[in-house]
Amino acid sequence: MATPVVMPKQGQSVESCLITKWYKKPGDRVRKGDLLFSYETDKASFEEEAETEGVLLAVFFSEGEEVPVMTTVGVIGEEGEDAAEFDPRGRDGKTPAEEGKETTPGTAGDASPPPEAPEQRSIGDKQGEREEERIKISPRARNLAAQRGVDYRRATPTGPQGRIIARDIAALSVELPGAEAPPLQAGGDFEEVEFSSARKLIARRMHASLSESAQVTLHTSFDASSLIALRKEIKKDPERLGHITFTDMIVYAVARTIRNYPELNAHILGDKLRLFRRVHLGVAVDTERGLLVPTLFDADRKTLVETAVELKRLAKECREGTINPDYLTGAGFTITNLGALGIESFTPVINPPQTGILGVNAITWRIKEDKGEYLHYPAMGLSLTFDHRALDGAPAARFLQELKENLEKFIFLLCK
């Protein structure tokens, strides 16, 4: 009996996934547990194994195609069985989730606004739309064409049933009509690398963050002597306390400080703020696929050791590409640490719709006066970017001031 192979749903926030590689092809014998295909969301990568034995009768989506979750991507059965009834695109080449989303402005399901008045549209416009309605193009390919500013009608379809997919858009020349191509030396003068899904998501979010908000950054530093001393003591007993990092300590302190500044633990939604009663902190992680920001839920209710253990688990899953997408949403404030890379000051960009982000900088040595004497001390920099639409500079500065005091007297914060 033929069995459909379905695109899994990874987390509640994921609506579609991108097939990155098929490890089996139609006609191949498949055993239970064999690797069938790999796929990725905008934030993580996964692999799907066969849950039954048989022959891979059909594959309905190619590598590089974006597929709605819970959609049949292939069929496993015995030789001679008919797999056509499982094809999610049916006769018209569309999945149910893509009905009405295939064409250009003015057609059903398109995100573009309709024309203000039908009588303003010429006969030529309507004929052009009817011509474009016959073009089959995946949502991912349409978005890529818009990002690159190319006419997807010029693409050569290589997808199933004459469908334009992302790789077809990538193959298009971006030169203007009539423009003379620049000469290339033997071996080529450059290499073009297409953005990964994660990089595209980061680019869109960062651009939107800077263009749609009023961001201001405040810089300060604190005496890290107590933090350094405490960490040295903790490292003496790693079996009982584990490996505690400066990031763990700062996350712990931020989680308790931010409770007094609700406008920083918030999302800005147009002309209103959504203030969170619980503290869920995003902590940026550098991975091979780009920057990921997993969420430490209920951060203000966790001990320092619990914070350290959870952050290490989240970072490990991010780097391995196994993070549940639900852990990449839900944060009310973000922390990003570039101190290990020697950065002394920077301007972190807010992760919308959040209202603030804290950048942690490297430790530098400075001089301060104490009872008439000049002392050298290790100073750790903090850079707070906040959305001026949500709060003013004074409360943002007070947050930094209180956080500074809590970090300089970290042992007292642990006792509270």
N, C-alpha and C positions, 0 to 999 in steps of 0.2 A: 504494500500500500504506500502510495507516494506521500511524503511528509514535507510540508513547507519549511523553509529556513527563513526566520524572521529577524529583521534588524532589531536588536534589543533596545530597551529603554533604559538609559543610564541616568538615573536621577529624575526628579520631578520637573526640573527646569529645561531639560533637553528636548527639543522638538524634532531634530533631524541630525543625522550623522553622515560623515563622508567616508566612502569606501576607499581605502588606501591601497589594498593589495588582495587579490584572490590567490590562494595557495593551491586551489583545485580548479580544474576546468571541466566543462561538461563532458561526460563520458568517463571521467575518472572514478575509480572505485574508492569509496569512503568508508572508513571504520569509525566507530564511536570513539570520540576523543581526538580525532584528527583535526588539525588546524585548517579551518575553511577559508577565513578571510580576516583581515584587520581593518579597523575603522577608527575614526577619531571624531570627537566633538570639537568645538572651538577651543577646548581647554585640556583635553586629555586623549590618550590613545588606548585602544583596547584590541583584543583578539577574540574571535568567536570559534569555538570548537563544535564539531559535529555531535549531535545528541542521538543519532541513529546511524545504522549501517545501511549501505546500499550504493547506488550509482548516482552521481550528481547529474541529474537529468537536464537541468536548465539553470542559467544565471540570467536574471532580469535587469541587473544594473552593472555597469562597468566600473573599473577603477577610476577614481576622480569624480564620480557622481555623488551628489547629495541625496540622501534617502530619508524620508520621514520615518520616525521610529514606529515599530510594530508593523512595518510593511514587509511583505514577502520579497526576499531578494534572490531566492533560488529554491530548488526542489530536489530532494533526495528520494529515490525509489528504486525500482528494479527496471532493468532494460525492457523497453517496449511500452512502458507506461506513459500515458499522456500527461504532460506538465502544463499544457496551455491554460487549463482552468485555473491555475494558480497565478497566472500573470496579472500583477496588480494594475498594469496599464491598459489591459483589455485591448480593444481594437483601436482606440484613438491615441494610444501611446501616453496616457496620463495616469498618474496615481490619483486616488481619490483626494488626497491632500493638495494636489496641484491643480484641480479643476478650476478653471477660470483665472489661473495665474500665469499663463504661458506667454502672453503677448505684450503689446505695447500700450502706451497711454490711450485711454478711452475705451478699453475692453474690460470685461467683467473681471474682478479680482485684482486689478492693478492698483498699486498704492498711489499712483498719480491722481491728482484731483481731476474731476470731469470738467469739460469746457463750460464757461459761464452761460453760454446761450447756444443751442443747437444751430440757430440760423446763421451764426457767425462762421460756421465751418464750411469750407468749400467742397465741391464735388471731388476735387483732387485729393483733399485730405481724407475723405471717406474711402476713396478707392485705395489710397495708400494703407489705411488701416485694414481693409479687407485682405490686402496682399500680405500684410504682416501677421494676420491672424493664422495664416497657414504655416507659419514658422514655429517649429517646436524647439524650445530652449528651456533648459533646467533653470530653476531659480538662482542657483549658485553662478551659473554662466552669465545670466542676465545681470546679476550684481557685479560680477567681475568686469563685464563690458562697460558698465556705467562708471566703475572706478577708473578704468583705463582710458575712458573717453573714446571708445571704438564703436563702430557700427556692427552689431552682431549679425546683420544680414549678409555681411561679407564673409562670414565664417564658413568653413567646410565642415558639415556635421559628420562626426564619427561615432556618435552615441547610438544606442539601440533605436531602430525604426526612424532613422534620419534625424535624430535629436541632437541639437547643439549642446555640448557639455563644456565644462571649464577648460579642458585642455585645448578645445577648438578656439576659444577666445584667446588663450595664451599664445596660440600660434599666429594670430593675426599681426600684421605689421602695423605699427603705430605711426608710420610716416604720413604726412599730409599728402593728399593727391597732387601729383606733379612735382613733388619735392625730390631732389636728387639725393640718392643714398650716399652717405659718407664712405670714402674708401676705407677698407680694412686691410691691415697688414697680414701677412701669412701667419696663421695661428690665431688671429683675432686679437683685437686691442682690449676687449672687455668680455665679461661674462654676465649674463642676465639670470638672476635667480628669482623665481616666483615666491612671493610671500606665502608662508604657511598659514593655515587657518588661524592659528593662535596669534601670529604676527598681524594678520589683518584685523582681528578683533581688537588687539592692543592699539593699533593705529587709529581705528575708528573711535575708540573710547577716549584716547588721549586728545585727539583733535576736537571731539565734541566737548571734552572737559574744558579746554582752553578757550573755545569759541563761545561757549554758552554760559560761562560763569565768571564771577568777578574775583579772581584769585589774588591773594596777598600772602607774602611769606615773611614770617618773623624768625629771627635767628637769635639764639642764646647759647650758653654753655653752663655746665655745672662741674663742681669738684667731684671727680670720680674716685677719690681716695678710698672712701668707705666701700664703694662697690667692688673695687679691685681687691681690697683686703678681705672682704667677705667671700669673694669668689676663690681666693687662695685657700681659705679655710675649708670651703666646700670641697675643693679638689683633693683635700687630704683624705676624704672618706667617700670616694666615688661609688662604692658598692651600696651604701645606704642612701646617699643623696642623689646619685646619678651625676650626669654632666650638665651643669648649669652654665649657660652662656650669658653675655651681657644683654643680648636680645631678650632672653627669657625674663631677666630682671626688669628690663624696661617695659615689656608687655605687661608684666605683673603690676608695675607702678602706674602705667597709663590706665589700666582697667579700673583701678581704684580712684584715680584722680578725675577721670572724665565723668564720673557720676555726678560731680558738682557742676558740670558744664553741659547741660542737655543739648544745647544748640550745636555742639561738636559731635554728639552721638546721635546723628540725625540724617535724614534724607531730605533734600529740597525737591519739592514737587510743584513746579510752577510758582504760584504765589502763596504756598503754604509749606510748613515744615512738618515732617513726621518725626516726632521725638520718641526715641526708644526707651522703654523702662528697663530693659536688660542690656548688658554690654556684650556685644559680639564684635570682636576685633579681627580685621583682615591683616595678615602679616605677609609681605611680599617675599616670594621665593624665586630665585634665578634658576631657570632650567634650560636645557638644550633647545626646547621648543619656544622659549620666550618667558616673559614674566608672568607668573601665576600668583594669585592672591587667595590662599585658602583662609577659611574663617575659623577662629577659635571661639566657639560658642560659649556663652556664659563665662567669659574670661574673668569677671570680677568675683566669681564663686569658686575659682580654682586655687589651690595652694601653689606655691612656687614650683614644687616638684611636679605636680600635675600639669602645670603650664608647660614646663620643659619637656615632659614626656609627650604631651599632645602635639606641641609644635614640631618636634622631631618626626613624629609619625606623619603629620600633614606634609612636611617638607619632603620626606622620603617618597611618599605616594605621588607628590607633584613631579619629582624628578624621574620617577619610574613610569609616569603616565598612567597610573592606576587610580588617581584620586576620583572619588565620587563627585560628579558635577554639583551636587547639592551642597558640598563643602566649599564651593567657589562662589557662593552667593550669600546674601544675608548680613553682611558686615555693616556696621554703622560708622566705623572709623578705621583707618588703615595706618600701619606702621611699616616703614621701609628702611633698612639698615645698609648703608654703603660704607660704614666705618672700616670694615675688614679690607676694603679696597683702597684705603688711605684717603678717602674724600673728606675734606675738612669742612666743606659747606656746599649745599646744593639747594635747588628749588624743586621739591617733589610736586608732582601733578596730582590733583585730586582725582579719585576714582568715583565718577558720578554714579548715582545721585548723592553721594556722601558730601558732607560739608567741610571735611578736614582730613589732612594726612600729616603724619609726623615723620620727618626724616632724621635718622640717627647717623652721626658723623664719627670720624676717627678721633682717637685720643691724641691730644697735643699737649705739650708742656708750656705752662704759662707762669707768670709771676703775680703774686698778690701780696698786699700788706696785711700783716697780722701783728697787732700790738707793737707797732713801730718797726717790725722786721719784715723784710721781703722774703717770701717763701716761694719755692717752685712747687707746682702742683699739677696733677694730670687733669686736663679739662676735656670733657666730652661734649661735642656740639650737638645741638638740637635745632631742627628747622621745621617750623610749623607753617604749612600752607592752609589757609582757611578761605571759605567763600564769604566775601564781604556782604553778600545779599542776606546771609543767614545770621551773621553776628558782626559786631564792630571790633576794632583793634584792641580796645581795652579788655573785654572779657577773654579774647584770645591770648593776650599777654598775661592775664592773670592765671589762665590755665598753664601756660609755660612756667610761670613763677612757682605755682604750687607743685607742678611736676618736678621742677628743679629741686625744691625743698624735700620732696619725698624721696628722690634719688640720692640726695646728699645724706639723708638720714634714713637709709633704706631699712636698717635693722629695726627702727621704730615702726616703720610701715608693716613689717612682718609681724610685729607684736599686736597690731590692731585687730 
